[in-house]
Amino acid sequence: MKNEELEKEITDEKTGISYTLVGDYYLPNLKLEQEEKVQLNKYGQLRLDYLKEHKKVELSILIMNMALNKHLKEVQELAQVRVNELVEHLKAKSGLTEDMKNTDILYWVGTMNAIKNQAEEIVLKELIYV
């Protein structure tokens, strides 16, 4: 049978996959779904790096299931919310107020940096490096 006599498109009845004639071969008409694009922040990038270094199988599964971007987006959003909550909690626990910013700026900045670092350490251990 010559090319002119072959149908341009066919569908396999068993699988439901359609094929298009290209040259002498039928190639399947397969399309990958587009994954949502995500702008990674610090926590998303740290999670991705951790998966690449320590959880290669989990990373492969997420990629094959087209769930990597969704996972990274969820982790980074949750991490940001958790850091903000922890900062507020630790600020209240330490007695740090916005009025202190006006009276002793160096003490306020130093304490806020320590609080933020502590909150980020907790989040890294809870959400990123697991």
PyMOL commands that place a pseudoatom at each C-alpha (Angstrom):
pseudoatom trace, name=CA, resn=MET, resi=1, chain=A, elem=C, hetatm=0, pos=[0.000, 0.000, 0.000]
pseudoatom trace, name=CA, resn=LYS, resi=2, chain=A, elem=C, hetatm=0, pos=[1.368, 3.412, -0.901]
pseudoatom trace, name=CA, resn=ASN, resi=3, chain=A, elem=C, hetatm=0, pos=[1.242, 6.604, 1.170]
pseudoatom trace, name=CA, resn=GLU, resi=4, chain=A, elem=C, hetatm=0, pos=[-1.530, 8.073, -0.954]
pseudoatom trace, name=CA, resn=GLU, resi=5, chain=A, elem=C, hetatm=0, pos=[-3.843, 5.177, -0.072]
pseudoatom trace, name=CA, resn=LEU, resi=6, chain=A, elem=C, hetatm=0, pos=[-3.294, 5.367, 3.724]
pseudoatom trace, name=CA, resn=GLU, resi=7, chain=A, elem=C, hetatm=0, pos=[-5.600, 7.409, 5.908]
pseudoatom trace, name=CA, resn=LYS, resi=8, chain=A, elem=C, hetatm=0, pos=[-4.036, 10.566, 7.352]
pseudoatom trace, name=CA, resn=GLU, resi=9, chain=A, elem=C, hetatm=0, pos=[-5.520, 9.916, 10.814]
pseudoatom trace, name=CA, resn=ILE, resi=10, chain=A, elem=C, hetatm=0, pos=[-6.679, 6.743, 12.498]
pseudoatom trace, name=CA, resn=THR, resi=11, chain=A, elem=C, hetatm=0, pos=[-7.905, 5.863, 15.989]
pseudoatom trace, name=CA, resn=ASP, resi=12, chain=A, elem=C, hetatm=0, pos=[-7.062, 2.628, 17.797]
pseudoatom trace, name=CA, resn=GLU, resi=13, chain=A, elem=C, hetatm=0, pos=[-10.369, 1.176, 18.972]
pseudoatom trace, name=CA, resn=LYS, resi=14, chain=A, elem=C, hetatm=0, pos=[-8.811, -0.619, 21.982]
pseudoatom trace, name=CA, resn=THR, resi=15, chain=A, elem=C, hetatm=0, pos=[-6.917, 2.326, 23.453]
pseudoatom trace, name=CA, resn=GLY, resi=16, chain=A, elem=C, hetatm=0, pos=[-8.785, 5.275, 21.990]
pseudoatom trace, name=CA, resn=ILE, resi=17, chain=A, elem=C, hetatm=0, pos=[-5.473, 6.866, 20.941]
pseudoatom trace, name=CA, resn=SER, resi=18, chain=A, elem=C, hetatm=0, pos=[-5.487, 8.662, 17.602]
pseudoatom trace, name=CA, resn=TYR, resi=19, chain=A, elem=C, hetatm=0, pos=[-2.550, 8.502, 15.221]
pseudoatom trace, name=CA, resn=THR, resi=20, chain=A, elem=C, hetatm=0, pos=[-1.401, 10.783, 12.406]
pseudoatom trace, name=CA, resn=LEU, resi=21, chain=A, elem=C, hetatm=0, pos=[0.464, 9.555, 9.342]
pseudoatom trace, name=CA, resn=VAL, resi=22, chain=A, elem=C, hetatm=0, pos=[3.937, 11.093, 9.138]
pseudoatom trace, name=CA, resn=GLY, resi=23, chain=A, elem=C, hetatm=0, pos=[5.947, 9.746, 6.222]
pseudoatom trace, name=CA, resn=ASP, resi=24, chain=A, elem=C, hetatm=0, pos=[5.530, 5.971, 6.351]
pseudoatom trace, name=CA, resn=TYR, resi=25, chain=A, elem=C, hetatm=0, pos=[4.692, 5.814, 10.056]
pseudoatom trace, name=CA, resn=TYR, resi=26, chain=A, elem=C, hetatm=0, pos=[1.686, 6.523, 12.253]
pseudoatom trace, name=CA, resn=LEU, resi=27, chain=A, elem=C, hetatm=0, pos=[2.683, 8.621, 15.257]
pseudoatom trace, name=CA, resn=PRO, resi=28, chain=A, elem=C, hetatm=0, pos=[0.413, 8.947, 18.299]
pseudoatom trace, name=CA, resn=ASN, resi=29, chain=A, elem=C, hetatm=0, pos=[-1.276, 12.297, 18.901]
pseudoatom trace, name=CA, resn=LEU, resi=30, chain=A, elem=C, hetatm=0, pos=[-0.152, 12.738, 22.492]
pseudoatom trace, name=CA, resn=LYS, resi=31, chain=A, elem=C, hetatm=0, pos=[-0.132, 16.039, 24.351]
pseudoatom trace, name=CA, resn=LEU, resi=32, chain=A, elem=C, hetatm=0, pos=[1.190, 16.741, 27.796]
pseudoatom trace, name=CA, resn=GLU, resi=33, chain=A, elem=C, hetatm=0, pos=[-0.909, 18.917, 30.025]
pseudoatom trace, name=CA, resn=GLN, resi=34, chain=A, elem=C, hetatm=0, pos=[0.701, 22.230, 30.813]
pseudoatom trace, name=CA, resn=GLU, resi=35, chain=A, elem=C, hetatm=0, pos=[1.792, 22.546, 34.399]
pseudoatom trace, name=CA, resn=GLU, resi=36, chain=A, elem=C, hetatm=0, pos=[1.074, 25.799, 36.202]
pseudoatom trace, name=CA, resn=LYS, resi=37, chain=A, elem=C, hetatm=0, pos=[4.120, 28.076, 36.199]
pseudoatom trace, name=CA, resn=VAL, resi=38, chain=A, elem=C, hetatm=0, pos=[5.266, 29.087, 39.645]
pseudoatom trace, name=CA, resn=GLN, resi=39, chain=A, elem=C, hetatm=0, pos=[7.614, 31.881, 40.684]
pseudoatom trace, name=CA, resn=LEU, resi=40, chain=A, elem=C, hetatm=0, pos=[9.657, 30.294, 43.456]
pseudoatom trace, name=CA, resn=ASN, resi=41, chain=A, elem=C, hetatm=0, pos=[10.547, 32.287, 46.519]
pseudoatom trace, name=CA, resn=LYS, resi=42, chain=A, elem=C, hetatm=0, pos=[13.275, 31.378, 48.992]
pseudoatom trace, name=CA, resn=TYR, resi=43, chain=A, elem=C, hetatm=0, pos=[11.303, 28.530, 50.562]
pseudoatom trace, name=CA, resn=GLY, resi=44, chain=A, elem=C, hetatm=0, pos=[10.212, 27.013, 47.258]
pseudoatom trace, name=CA, resn=GLN, resi=45, chain=A, elem=C, hetatm=0, pos=[13.782, 27.050, 45.970]
pseudoatom trace, name=CA, resn=LEU, resi=46, chain=A, elem=C, hetatm=0, pos=[15.114, 25.517, 49.197]
pseudoatom trace, name=CA, resn=ARG, resi=47, chain=A, elem=C, hetatm=0, pos=[12.504, 22.746, 48.965]
pseudoatom trace, name=CA, resn=LEU, resi=48, chain=A, elem=C, hetatm=0, pos=[13.411, 22.050, 45.331]
pseudoatom trace, name=CA, resn=ASP, resi=49, chain=A, elem=C, hetatm=0, pos=[17.123, 21.912, 46.182]
pseudoatom trace, name=CA, resn=TYR, resi=50, chain=A, elem=C, hetatm=0, pos=[16.399, 19.544, 49.081]
pseudoatom trace, name=CA, resn=LEU, resi=51, chain=A, elem=C, hetatm=0, pos=[14.364, 17.241, 46.838]
pseudoatom trace, name=CA, resn=LYS, resi=52, chain=A, elem=C, hetatm=0, pos=[17.153, 17.207, 44.236]
pseudoatom trace, name=CA, resn=GLU, resi=53, chain=A, elem=C, hetatm=0, pos=[19.829, 16.371, 46.809]
pseudoatom trace, name=CA, resn=HIS, resi=54, chain=A, elem=C, hetatm=0, pos=[18.065, 14.060, 49.264]
pseudoatom trace, name=CA, resn=LYS, resi=55, chain=A, elem=C, hetatm=0, pos=[14.708, 12.881, 47.858]
pseudoatom trace, name=CA, resn=LYS, resi=56, chain=A, elem=C, hetatm=0, pos=[15.389, 12.001, 44.225]
pseudoatom trace, name=CA, resn=VAL, resi=57, chain=A, elem=C, hetatm=0, pos=[12.686, 9.340, 44.047]
pseudoatom trace, name=CA, resn=GLU, resi=58, chain=A, elem=C, hetatm=0, pos=[10.049, 11.699, 45.480]
pseudoatom trace, name=CA, resn=LEU, resi=59, chain=A, elem=C, hetatm=0, pos=[11.188, 14.373, 43.017]
pseudoatom trace, name=CA, resn=SER, resi=60, chain=A, elem=C, hetatm=0, pos=[10.872, 11.925, 40.109]
pseudoatom trace, name=CA, resn=ILE, resi=61, chain=A, elem=C, hetatm=0, pos=[7.375, 10.918, 41.206]
pseudoatom trace, name=CA, resn=LEU, resi=62, chain=A, elem=C, hetatm=0, pos=[6.294, 14.561, 41.474]
pseudoatom trace, name=CA, resn=ILE, resi=63, chain=A, elem=C, hetatm=0, pos=[7.692, 15.276, 38.003]
pseudoatom trace, name=CA, resn=MET, resi=64, chain=A, elem=C, hetatm=0, pos=[6.021, 12.220, 36.435]
pseudoatom trace, name=CA, resn=ASN, resi=65, chain=A, elem=C, hetatm=0, pos=[2.694, 13.091, 38.047]
pseudoatom trace, name=CA, resn=MET, resi=66, chain=A, elem=C, hetatm=0, pos=[3.119, 16.687, 36.907]
pseudoatom trace, name=CA, resn=ALA, resi=67, chain=A, elem=C, hetatm=0, pos=[2.700, 17.800, 40.508]
pseudoatom trace, name=CA, resn=LEU, resi=68, chain=A, elem=C, hetatm=0, pos=[6.101, 19.364, 41.228]
pseudoatom trace, name=CA, resn=ASN, resi=69, chain=A, elem=C, hetatm=0, pos=[5.085, 22.991, 40.696]
pseudoatom trace, name=CA, resn=LYS, resi=70, chain=A, elem=C, hetatm=0, pos=[1.889, 22.516, 42.678]
pseudoatom trace, name=CA, resn=HIS, resi=71, chain=A, elem=C, hetatm=0, pos=[3.880, 20.933, 45.524]
pseudoatom trace, name=CA, resn=LEU, resi=72, chain=A, elem=C, hetatm=0, pos=[6.491, 23.718, 45.539]
pseudoatom trace, name=CA, resn=LYS, resi=73, chain=A, elem=C, hetatm=0, pos=[3.793, 26.394, 45.462]
pseudoatom trace, name=CA, resn=GLU, resi=74, chain=A, elem=C, hetatm=0, pos=[1.957, 24.814, 48.407]
pseudoatom trace, name=CA, resn=VAL, resi=75, chain=A, elem=C, hetatm=0, pos=[5.153, 24.426, 50.433]
pseudoatom trace, name=CA, resn=GLN, resi=76, chain=A, elem=C, hetatm=0, pos=[6.335, 27.987, 49.844]
pseudoatom trace, name=CA, resn=GLU, resi=77, chain=A, elem=C, hetatm=0, pos=[2.932, 29.498, 50.645]
pseudoatom trace, name=CA, resn=LEU, resi=78, chain=A, elem=C, hetatm=0, pos=[2.585, 27.417, 53.786]
pseudoatom trace, name=CA, resn=ALA, resi=79, chain=A, elem=C, hetatm=0, pos=[6.154, 28.236, 54.825]
pseudoatom trace, name=CA, resn=GLN, resi=80, chain=A, elem=C, hetatm=0, pos=[5.614, 31.984, 54.384]
pseudoatom trace, name=CA, resn=VAL, resi=81, chain=A, elem=C, hetatm=0, pos=[2.394, 31.917, 56.405]
pseudoatom trace, name=CA, resn=ARG, resi=82, chain=A, elem=C, hetatm=0, pos=[4.043, 29.840, 59.126]
pseudoatom trace, name=CA, resn=VAL, resi=83, chain=A, elem=C, hetatm=0, pos=[7.071, 32.173, 59.346]
pseudoatom trace, name=CA, resn=ASN, resi=84, chain=A, elem=C, hetatm=0, pos=[4.772, 35.191, 59.692]
pseudoatom trace, name=CA, resn=GLU, resi=85, chain=A, elem=C, hetatm=0, pos=[2.749, 33.449, 62.417]
pseudoatom trace, name=CA, resn=LEU, resi=86, chain=A, elem=C, hetatm=0, pos=[5.882, 32.427, 64.303]
pseudoatom trace, name=CA, resn=VAL, resi=87, chain=A, elem=C, hetatm=0, pos=[7.376, 35.912, 64.069]
pseudoatom trace, name=CA, resn=GLU, resi=88, chain=A, elem=C, hetatm=0, pos=[4.218, 37.428, 65.554]
pseudoatom trace, name=CA, resn=HIS, resi=89, chain=A, elem=C, hetatm=0, pos=[4.094, 34.792, 68.290]
pseudoatom trace, name=CA, resn=LEU, resi=90, chain=A, elem=C, hetatm=0, pos=[7.774, 35.176, 69.179]
pseudoatom trace, name=CA, resn=LYS, resi=91, chain=A, elem=C, hetatm=0, pos=[7.486, 38.971, 69.104]
pseudoatom trace, name=CA, resn=ALA, resi=92, chain=A, elem=C, hetatm=0, pos=[4.629, 38.852, 71.589]
pseudoatom trace, name=CA, resn=LYS, resi=93, chain=A, elem=C, hetatm=0, pos=[6.456, 36.319, 73.749]
pseudoatom trace, name=CA, resn=SER, resi=94, chain=A, elem=C, hetatm=0, pos=[9.594, 38.465, 73.896]
pseudoatom trace, name=CA, resn=GLY, resi=95, chain=A, elem=C, hetatm=0, pos=[7.613, 41.626, 74.675]
pseudoatom trace, name=CA, resn=LEU, resi=96, chain=A, elem=C, hetatm=0, pos=[8.918, 43.447, 71.588]
pseudoatom trace, name=CA, resn=THR, resi=97, chain=A, elem=C, hetatm=0, pos=[6.642, 46.318, 70.538]
pseudoatom trace, name=CA, resn=GLU, resi=98, chain=A, elem=C, hetatm=0, pos=[6.569, 48.819, 67.700]
pseudoatom trace, name=CA, resn=ASP, resi=99, chain=A, elem=C, hetatm=0, pos=[7.130, 51.607, 70.257]
pseudoatom trace, name=CA, resn=MET, resi=100, chain=A, elem=C, hetatm=0, pos=[10.568, 50.134, 70.976]
pseudoatom trace, name=CA, resn=LYS, resi=101, chain=A, elem=C, hetatm=0, pos=[11.467, 50.833, 67.359]
pseudoatom trace, name=CA, resn=ASN, resi=102, chain=A, elem=C, hetatm=0, pos=[11.255, 54.561, 68.134]
pseudoatom trace, name=CA, resn=THR, resi=103, chain=A, elem=C, hetatm=0, pos=[13.147, 54.419, 71.427]
pseudoatom trace, name=CA, resn=ASP, resi=104, chain=A, elem=C, hetatm=0, pos=[15.917, 51.851, 70.850]
pseudoatom trace, name=CA, resn=ILE, resi=105, chain=A, elem=C, hetatm=0, pos=[16.205, 51.024, 67.150]
pseudoatom trace, name=CA, resn=LEU, resi=106, chain=A, elem=C, hetatm=0, pos=[19.358, 48.892, 67.467]
pseudoatom trace, name=CA, resn=TYR, resi=107, chain=A, elem=C, hetatm=0, pos=[17.816, 46.672, 70.132]
pseudoatom trace, name=CA, resn=TRP, resi=108, chain=A, elem=C, hetatm=0, pos=[14.608, 46.373, 68.121]
pseudoatom trace, name=CA, resn=VAL, resi=109, chain=A, elem=C, hetatm=0, pos=[16.411, 45.450, 64.863]
pseudoatom trace, name=CA, resn=GLY, resi=110, chain=A, elem=C, hetatm=0, pos=[18.669, 42.939, 66.597]
pseudoatom trace, name=CA, resn=THR, resi=111, chain=A, elem=C, hetatm=0, pos=[15.771, 41.280, 68.375]
pseudoatom trace, name=CA, resn=MET, resi=112, chain=A, elem=C, hetatm=0, pos=[13.641, 41.189, 65.195]
pseudoatom trace, name=CA, resn=ASN, resi=113, chain=A, elem=C, hetatm=0, pos=[16.517, 39.589, 63.263]
pseudoatom trace, name=CA, resn=ALA, resi=114, chain=A, elem=C, hetatm=0, pos=[16.918, 36.956, 65.966]
pseudoatom trace, name=CA, resn=ILE, resi=115, chain=A, elem=C, hetatm=0, pos=[13.167, 36.292, 65.987]
pseudoatom trace, name=CA, resn=LYS, resi=116, chain=A, elem=C, hetatm=0, pos=[13.009, 35.993, 62.190]
pseudoatom trace, name=CA, resn=ASN, resi=117, chain=A, elem=C, hetatm=0, pos=[15.998, 33.645, 62.135]
pseudoatom trace, name=CA, resn=GLN, resi=118, chain=A, elem=C, hetatm=0, pos=[14.426, 31.495, 64.835]
pseudoatom trace, name=CA, resn=ALA, resi=119, chain=A, elem=C, hetatm=0, pos=[11.111, 31.360, 62.974]
pseudoatom trace, name=CA, resn=GLU, resi=120, chain=A, elem=C, hetatm=0, pos=[12.833, 30.420, 59.710]
pseudoatom trace, name=CA, resn=GLU, resi=121, chain=A, elem=C, hetatm=0, pos=[14.837, 27.659, 61.439]
pseudoatom trace, name=CA, resn=ILE, resi=122, chain=A, elem=C, hetatm=0, pos=[11.617, 26.150, 62.767]
pseudoatom trace, name=CA, resn=VAL, resi=123, chain=A, elem=C, hetatm=0, pos=[9.945, 26.322, 59.342]
pseudoatom trace, name=CA, resn=LEU, resi=124, chain=A, elem=C, hetatm=0, pos=[12.942, 24.789, 57.600]
pseudoatom trace, name=CA, resn=LYS, resi=125, chain=A, elem=C, hetatm=0, pos=[12.837, 21.809, 59.950]
pseudoatom trace, name=CA, resn=GLU, resi=126, chain=A, elem=C, hetatm=0, pos=[9.036, 21.481, 59.843]
pseudoatom trace, name=CA, resn=LEU, resi=127, chain=A, elem=C, hetatm=0, pos=[8.292, 21.990, 56.144]
pseudoatom trace, name=CA, resn=ILE, resi=128, chain=A, elem=C, hetatm=0, pos=[11.339, 22.234, 53.907]
pseudoatom trace, name=CA, resn=TYR, resi=129, chain=A, elem=C, hetatm=0, pos=[13.757, 19.541, 55.050]
pseudoatom trace, name=CA, resn=VAL, resi=130, chain=A, elem=C, hetatm=0, pos=[11.299, 16.661, 55.456]
for i in range(1, 130): cmd.bond("trace and resi %d" % i, "trace and resi %d" % (i + 1))
show_as sticks, trace
zoom trace
